[in-house]
Amino acid sequence: MSWSKSISLDVANKLFDVIGVSFEENELEGGYIAKHESKTLRRPTLTACCIAVLSDWVTIKES
């Protein structure tokens, strides 16, 4: 198995749908937007947007 530093919009939406996050391309300003309830996050690339969601919005709790 190999790791790629890119992800498609369709795959990102399927992966993050479980936690209620959706992504869209911002054609007007360029870049990508992540949305969760009333929060939005903008980044220049989809990969950067996914990483920002994981680091800023996702909390892993150990039981």
Contacts in CASP RR format, 6 or more apart in sequence:
PFRMAT RR
TARGET T0000
AUTHOR 0000-0000-0000
METHOD contacts of the structure
MODEL  1
MSWSKSISLDVANKLFDVIGVSFEENELEGGYIAKHESKTLRRPTLTACC
IAVLSDWVTIKES
5 47 0 8 1.000
6 46 0 8 1.000
6 47 0 8 1.000
7 46 0 8 1.000
7 47 0 8 1.000
7 50 0 8 1.000
8 46 0 8 1.000
9 23 0 8 1.000
9 24 0 8 1.000
9 25 0 8 1.000
9 32 0 8 1.000
9 46 0 8 1.000
12 23 0 8 1.000
12 46 0 8 1.000
12 49 0 8 1.000
12 50 0 8 1.000
13 22 0 8 1.000
13 23 0 8 1.000
16 22 0 8 1.000
16 23 0 8 1.000
16 34 0 8 1.000
16 50 0 8 1.000
16 53 0 8 1.000
19 36 0 8 1.000
19 58 0 8 1.000
20 36 0 8 1.000
21 34 0 8 1.000
21 35 0 8 1.000
21 36 0 8 1.000
21 53 0 8 1.000
21 57 0 8 1.000
22 34 0 8 1.000
22 35 0 8 1.000
22 36 0 8 1.000
23 32 0 8 1.000
23 33 0 8 1.000
23 34 0 8 1.000
23 35 0 8 1.000
23 46 0 8 1.000
23 49 0 8 1.000
23 50 0 8 1.000
24 32 0 8 1.000
24 33 0 8 1.000
24 35 0 8 1.000
25 31 0 8 1.000
25 32 0 8 1.000
25 33 0 8 1.000
25 46 0 8 1.000
26 32 0 8 1.000
26 33 0 8 1.000
26 42 0 8 1.000
29 42 0 8 1.000
30 44 0 8 1.000
31 42 0 8 1.000
31 43 0 8 1.000
31 44 0 8 1.000
31 45 0 8 1.000
31 46 0 8 1.000
31 49 0 8 1.000
32 42 0 8 1.000
32 43 0 8 1.000
32 44 0 8 1.000
32 45 0 8 1.000
32 46 0 8 1.000
32 48 0 8 1.000
32 49 0 8 1.000
33 40 0 8 1.000
33 41 0 8 1.000
33 42 0 8 1.000
33 49 0 8 1.000
34 40 0 8 1.000
34 41 0 8 1.000
34 42 0 8 1.000
34 43 0 8 1.000
34 49 0 8 1.000
34 50 0 8 1.000
34 52 0 8 1.000
34 53 0 8 1.000
34 57 0 8 1.000
35 41 0 8 1.000
36 53 0 8 1.000
36 57 0 8 1.000
39 57 0 8 1.000
41 49 0 8 1.000
41 52 0 8 1.000
41 53 0 8 1.000
41 56 0 8 1.000
41 57 0 8 1.000
42 49 0 8 1.000
43 49 0 8 1.000
43 52 0 8 1.000
END
